[in-house]
Amino acid sequence: MDHIIGQSPAPGAANGTAGADMIVDGDQKTFMQDVIEASRTIPVLVDFWATWCGPCKTLTPTLEKVVRAAGGRVKLVKIDIDANQALVRQLVQLGLPLQSVPTVAAFWQGQIADMFQGAQPESEVKRFIESLLKASGGTMPSADLATEAKLAMEQENYQAAGELYSALLAAEPENPEGWGGLIRALMGLGQEEDAEHALTQVPEAIAEHAEVSGARSALALAKEGRAARDQMAAFEARLAADAADHEARYELATALNALGRREEAADALLEIIRRQRTWNEGAARLQLLKFFEAWGDDPATSSARRRLSAILFS
């Protein structure tokens, strides 16, 4: 797996100065140029802080980290309120609430576009900057990577997808789409051991995210399916002899899923549920839900969900 993870740097990573140029210390003399004028071409965050402010010591490094990850698409200007009291008074008169710090104001096109006060976790800071970029017609580099990687997966270019997802994780180690995509790309390359290893590296905070749990289910189903696929003819023969052989139909569904025949796999499990909903403690329904998790946003998922609901609520 190491030959995929970390192979491609995130945008801007090769040029360490790109992010650094977007983080500056501002003052009342440079505010118009650093913030107002600059915001006419790029979104600008202004971090109002103070040396005595404890939460500022947490928030400022987080802001810097996310701004660097933006690869030059957003600028951060840091203003020490004690060293720039005249500027602060002027901004308060204009309606900017600077009675407490940290306060972060986002400027776009010379106007305040959004703001927040108090220390925030990295996830919230990232969401704030993503929203600002969206409002200005831009995106985070990570969003571009995710889009390219998803397209590569759709085209079954698993090597390229793996490299793109690796680059995404290099920039955002706790990105669930990156981990889920990387695991599926490794599966596409036939590197299931690497996919299993990648699964063990997923940060605990996102271990149960839908993107990760979906990849986990896909990996488990691939193993089950491989064993069942070799016995497809036997399962089909058993069903031909006895249409009520639910175990054979269940195993056949697993094999069909492994072959990518999703609608047929769902049909087989739905047939068990129609005939005997409680068979094997509801195993058919549980397996179908596992399929849904692994398939994600797929037409087969929405179709089978509708049919399942029709059976359960009929």
C-alpha positions as CSV (number, residue, x, y, z in Angstrom):
1,M,0.0,0.0,0.0
2,D,2.9,2.3,0.6
3,H,3.4,2.7,-3.1
4,I,0.0,4.4,-3.3
5,I,-0.3,6.3,0.0
6,G,1.6,9.5,-0.2
7,Q,2.7,9.1,-3.8
8,S,1.0,12.3,-5.1
9,P,1.4,15.5,-3.1
10,A,-1.6,17.7,-2.5
11,P,-1.9,20.8,-4.6
12,G,0.4,23.5,-3.3
13,A,2.4,21.1,-1.2
14,A,5.3,21.1,-3.6
15,N,5.5,24.9,-3.2
16,G,5.7,25.6,0.6
17,T,5.7,29.3,0.0
18,A,2.2,29.3,-1.6
19,G,0.4,28.8,1.7
20,A,2.9,31.0,3.6
21,D,2.3,34.0,1.4
22,M,-1.4,33.8,2.2
23,I,-0.7,34.2,6.0
24,V,0.4,37.6,7.1
25,D,0.4,39.8,10.2
26,G,-1.6,42.9,9.5
27,D,-2.0,46.3,11.2
28,Q,-4.0,49.5,10.8
29,K,-1.6,50.9,8.1
30,T,-1.9,47.8,5.9
31,F,-5.6,46.8,6.6
32,M,-7.0,48.4,3.4
33,Q,-4.4,46.7,1.2
34,D,-4.2,43.4,3.0
35,V,-7.9,42.9,3.6
36,I,-10.3,45.2,1.7
37,E,-8.3,45.4,-1.6
38,A,-7.1,41.8,-1.5
39,S,-10.7,40.6,-0.9
40,R,-11.7,41.9,-4.3
41,T,-9.8,39.0,-5.9
42,I,-9.5,36.4,-3.1
43,P,-11.5,35.6,0.1
44,V,-9.7,37.0,3.2
45,L,-10.0,35.8,6.8
46,V,-9.1,38.3,9.5
47,D,-8.1,36.8,12.8
48,F,-8.5,39.3,15.6
49,W,-6.5,38.0,18.5
50,A,-4.6,39.2,21.7
51,T,-1.5,37.9,23.5
52,W,-3.5,37.4,26.7
53,C,-6.2,35.4,25.0
54,G,-6.0,31.7,25.7
55,P,-8.5,30.4,23.1
56,C,-6.5,32.5,20.5
57,K,-3.5,30.3,21.0
58,T,-5.6,27.3,20.0
59,L,-7.6,28.9,17.1
60,T,-4.8,30.7,15.3
61,P,-2.7,27.6,14.5
62,T,-5.9,25.8,13.4
63,L,-6.7,28.7,11.0
64,E,-3.2,28.7,9.7
65,K,-3.4,24.9,9.1
66,V,-6.6,25.1,7.1
67,V,-5.5,28.1,5.2
68,R,-2.3,26.3,4.1
69,A,-4.4,23.4,3.0
70,A,-6.4,25.8,0.8
71,G,-3.3,26.1,-1.3
72,G,-3.5,29.9,-1.9
73,R,-7.2,30.1,-2.5
74,V,-7.9,32.0,0.7
75,K,-5.8,34.5,2.7
76,L,-5.4,34.9,6.4
77,V,-4.5,38.3,8.0
78,K,-3.8,38.3,11.7
79,I,-4.6,41.4,13.7
80,D,-3.3,42.0,17.3
81,I,-6.2,44.0,18.8
82,D,-4.0,45.6,21.5
83,A,-1.4,46.8,19.0
84,N,-4.1,48.1,16.7
85,Q,-6.6,49.8,19.0
86,A,-7.4,52.6,16.6
87,L,-8.3,50.1,13.9
88,V,-10.4,48.1,16.3
89,R,-12.4,51.2,17.4
90,Q,-13.0,52.1,13.7
91,L,-14.3,48.6,12.9
92,V,-16.5,48.5,16.0
93,Q,-18.0,51.8,14.8
94,L,-18.7,50.1,11.5
95,G,-20.6,47.4,13.3
96,L,-18.0,44.6,13.7
97,P,-18.3,43.1,17.2
98,L,-14.8,43.0,18.6
99,Q,-15.7,43.1,22.3
100,S,-14.2,39.6,22.7
101,V,-11.5,37.6,21.0
102,P,-10.9,35.5,19.1
103,T,-13.1,36.9,16.4
104,V,-12.7,35.8,12.8
105,A,-14.3,37.9,10.0
106,A,-14.4,36.8,6.4
107,F,-14.2,39.5,3.7
108,W,-15.2,39.1,0.1
109,Q,-15.4,41.9,-2.5
110,G,-14.6,44.5,0.2
111,Q,-17.4,43.5,2.5
112,I,-17.8,41.2,5.5
113,A,-19.3,38.0,4.2
114,D,-19.4,36.0,7.4
115,M,-17.8,35.7,10.9
116,F,-17.6,33.7,14.1
117,Q,-16.3,34.2,17.6
118,G,-14.5,31.8,20.0
119,A,-12.2,28.9,19.5
120,Q,-13.6,26.3,17.0
121,P,-12.4,22.7,16.2
122,E,-10.6,22.2,13.0
123,S,-13.7,20.6,11.4
124,E,-15.8,23.7,12.0
125,V,-13.0,26.0,10.7
126,K,-12.7,23.9,7.6
127,R,-16.5,24.0,7.1
128,F,-16.4,27.8,7.5
129,I,-13.7,28.3,4.9
130,E,-15.4,25.8,2.5
131,S,-18.6,27.9,2.8
132,L,-16.6,31.1,2.1
133,L,-14.9,29.6,-0.9
134,K,-18.2,28.3,-2.2
135,A,-19.8,31.8,-1.9
136,S,-16.9,33.2,-3.9
137,G,-17.2,30.6,-6.6
138,G,-14.3,28.4,-5.4
139,T,-13.5,25.1,-3.7
140,M,-10.8,23.7,-1.4
141,P,-8.1,21.7,-3.3
142,S,-9.3,18.7,-1.4
143,A,-12.7,19.0,-3.0
144,D,-11.0,19.0,-6.5
145,L,-9.0,15.9,-5.6
146,A,-12.1,14.1,-4.4
147,T,-13.9,14.9,-7.6
148,E,-11.0,13.7,-9.8
149,A,-10.7,10.6,-7.7
150,K,-14.4,9.8,-8.0
151,L,-14.2,10.2,-11.7
152,A,-11.2,7.9,-11.9
153,M,-13.1,5.3,-9.9
154,E,-16.1,5.5,-12.3
155,Q,-13.7,5.0,-15.2
156,E,-12.2,2.0,-13.3
157,N,-8.8,3.7,-13.3
158,Y,-8.0,2.4,-9.9
159,Q,-4.3,3.3,-9.9
160,A,-5.0,7.0,-10.6
161,A,-7.9,7.0,-8.1
162,G,-5.6,5.5,-5.4
163,E,-3.0,8.2,-6.0
164,L,-5.6,10.9,-5.9
165,Y,-7.2,9.6,-2.7
166,S,-3.7,9.3,-1.2
167,A,-3.0,12.9,-2.0
168,L,-6.3,13.9,-0.4
169,L,-5.4,12.0,2.8
170,A,-2.0,13.7,2.8
171,A,-3.8,17.0,3.0
172,E,-6.6,15.9,5.2
173,P,-5.7,12.7,7.2
174,E,-9.3,12.5,8.7
175,N,-11.1,12.8,5.4
176,P,-13.6,9.9,5.3
177,E,-14.2,10.1,1.6
178,G,-10.4,9.8,1.1
179,W,-10.2,6.6,3.3
180,G,-13.3,5.0,1.8
181,G,-12.1,5.8,-1.7
182,L,-8.6,4.5,-1.1
183,I,-9.9,1.2,0.3
184,R,-12.1,0.7,-2.7
185,A,-9.3,1.7,-5.1
186,L,-7.0,-0.9,-3.6
187,M,-9.8,-3.5,-3.9
188,G,-10.2,-2.5,-7.6
189,L,-6.4,-3.2,-8.0
190,G,-6.9,-6.6,-6.4
191,Q,-4.8,-5.5,-3.4
192,E,-7.2,-6.7,-0.7
193,E,-4.5,-7.2,1.9
194,D,-3.5,-3.6,1.4
195,A,-7.1,-2.5,1.6
196,E,-7.4,-4.4,4.9
197,H,-4.3,-2.7,6.2
198,A,-5.6,0.7,5.1
199,L,-8.8,0.0,7.1
200,T,-6.8,-0.5,10.3
201,Q,-5.2,3.0,9.7
202,V,-8.5,4.9,9.6
203,P,-8.6,7.4,12.4
204,E,-11.0,6.4,15.2
205,A,-12.9,9.6,14.9
206,I,-14.2,8.7,11.4
207,A,-14.2,4.9,11.7
208,E,-18.0,4.7,11.6
209,H,-18.5,7.3,8.9
210,A,-20.7,6.1,6.0
211,E,-17.9,6.3,3.5
212,V,-15.6,4.1,5.7
213,S,-18.3,1.7,6.9
214,G,-19.4,1.3,3.2
215,A,-15.9,0.4,2.2
216,R,-15.6,-2.0,5.1
217,S,-18.8,-3.7,4.1
218,A,-17.6,-3.9,0.4
219,L,-14.4,-5.6,1.6
220,A,-16.2,-8.1,3.7
221,L,-18.7,-8.9,1.0
222,A,-15.9,-9.4,-1.5
223,K,-14.4,-12.1,0.7
224,E,-17.8,-13.8,1.2
225,G,-18.6,-13.5,-2.5
226,R,-15.4,-15.1,-3.6
227,A,-16.2,-18.2,-1.7
228,A,-19.8,-18.3,-2.8
229,R,-19.0,-17.5,-6.4
230,D,-17.2,-20.8,-6.8
231,Q,-20.3,-22.7,-5.8
232,M,-22.9,-20.7,-7.9
233,A,-23.9,-23.7,-10.0
234,A,-24.5,-25.8,-6.8
235,F,-26.7,-23.1,-5.3
236,E,-28.7,-22.7,-8.5
237,A,-29.2,-26.5,-8.7
238,R,-30.4,-26.5,-5.1
239,L,-32.9,-23.8,-5.8
240,A,-34.1,-25.6,-8.9
241,A,-34.8,-28.6,-6.7
242,D,-36.3,-26.7,-3.8
243,A,-37.5,-23.0,-4.2
244,A,-37.7,-22.8,-0.4
245,D,-34.0,-23.4,0.1
246,H,-33.3,-20.0,1.6
247,E,-29.7,-20.8,2.5
248,A,-28.9,-21.5,-1.1
249,R,-30.7,-18.3,-2.2
250,Y,-28.8,-16.3,0.4
251,E,-25.5,-17.7,-0.7
252,L,-26.4,-17.1,-4.4
253,A,-27.2,-13.4,-3.6
254,T,-23.7,-13.1,-2.1
255,A,-22.1,-14.6,-5.2
256,L,-24.2,-12.4,-7.5
257,N,-23.1,-9.3,-5.6
258,A,-19.4,-10.4,-5.9
259,L,-19.9,-10.5,-9.7
260,G,-21.4,-7.0,-9.7
261,R,-24.9,-8.2,-10.5
262,R,-26.4,-6.0,-7.9
263,E,-30.1,-6.0,-8.9
264,E,-30.1,-9.9,-9.1
265,A,-28.4,-10.1,-5.7
266,A,-31.1,-7.8,-4.2
267,D,-33.8,-9.8,-5.9
268,A,-32.6,-13.0,-4.3
269,L,-32.6,-11.5,-0.8
270,L,-35.9,-9.8,-1.3
271,E,-37.4,-13.1,-2.3
272,I,-36.3,-14.7,1.0
273,I,-37.9,-11.8,2.9
274,R,-41.1,-12.2,0.9
275,R,-41.3,-15.9,1.6
276,Q,-40.0,-15.9,5.2
277,R,-39.2,-12.6,6.7
278,T,-37.8,-14.0,10.0
279,W,-35.6,-16.7,8.4
280,N,-32.3,-17.2,10.2
281,E,-33.2,-14.2,12.5
282,G,-33.7,-11.8,9.6
283,A,-30.4,-12.7,7.9
284,A,-31.6,-11.8,4.5
285,R,-32.7,-8.3,5.5
286,L,-29.4,-7.7,7.4
287,Q,-27.4,-8.8,4.4
288,L,-29.4,-6.6,2.1
289,L,-28.7,-3.6,4.4
290,K,-25.0,-4.6,4.2
291,F,-25.3,-4.5,0.4
292,F,-26.8,-1.0,0.6
293,E,-23.9,0.2,2.8
294,A,-21.4,-1.2,0.4
295,W,-23.1,0.0,-2.7
296,G,-23.6,3.6,-1.5
297,D,-25.4,6.0,-3.8
298,D,-26.2,3.5,-6.6
299,P,-29.5,3.0,-8.6
300,A,-29.6,-0.6,-7.3
301,T,-29.7,0.7,-3.7
302,S,-32.6,3.1,-4.2
303,S,-34.6,0.5,-6.2
304,A,-34.1,-2.3,-3.7
305,R,-34.8,0.0,-0.8
306,R,-38.2,0.9,-2.3
307,R,-39.0,-2.8,-2.8
308,L,-37.9,-3.7,0.7
309,S,-40.2,-1.0,2.2
310,A,-43.1,-2.3,0.1
311,I,-42.6,-5.8,1.5
312,L,-42.1,-4.8,5.1
313,F,-45.0,-2.4,5.2
314,S,-47.5,-4.3,3.0
